[in-house]
């Protein structure tokens, strides 16, 4: 499964990567620009941001780098 998220660090991100998810950290300003393209009101909401992140990962995944998981040596 693929996940878009606005941060590239933290325990939640580490847990998602460790669980086998492909996590794409998206810059907050990039999310804001995508939101501006799709919403006329400019209102920010968690539901709207989740939709925008899903669309970024679905449509523009090639323009973003996934977070790499730790190697076996690092995890040991």
Secondary structure, DSSP 8 states (H G I E B T S, - for coil): -EEEES-S-SHHHHHHHHTT-EEEE--HHHHHHHHHHH-SS----HHHHHHHHHHHHHHSGGGS-B-----HHHH-
